[in-house]
């Protein structure tokens, strides 16, 4: 059993029975070429899209429309909020803000779940650790567990004080994430 595990690890490292794997080398070249082609295609589509944008400062740009004037002129009176930013985020775009907060909350929970130590060491983890160099998991876990509460409190602060300073729901959620 131990011998087959070593052969499997050596195969994934690019060698099988002490000889380099030719198929793996060809696959790696094909993979590099295809990734370069995909990157160039995405880059060309993005540059083409940017070339179609209207010039900066044009009065017909979508940022200068009647919705912006409506938010600024009637937002506080219609919603009863203290300021314009609060009326937009908490009333006009409440479902959008709630969706962003939910996505970022799920991401933060996933990160904390991945960093959690389950205390179990199965045979696969033990055999892989014997063949790989240490990854300094203790330092990563200790640092992240010490910094996580501080980052969470700062993220909540940015969310709650976003109407008074730069930031808001999305910036605070990104900090939490």
Secondary structure, DSSP 4 states (H G I P E B T S, - for coil): -HHHHHHHHHHHTTEETTEE-HHHHHHHHHHHHHHHHHHHHHHHHHHHHHHTSPPTT-TTSTTSSHHHHHHHHHHHHHH--SSHHHHIIIIITHHHHHHHHHHHHHHHHHHHHHH-------HHHHHHHHHS----HHHHHHHHHHHHHHHHHHHHHHHHTTTTSS--HHHHHHHH-
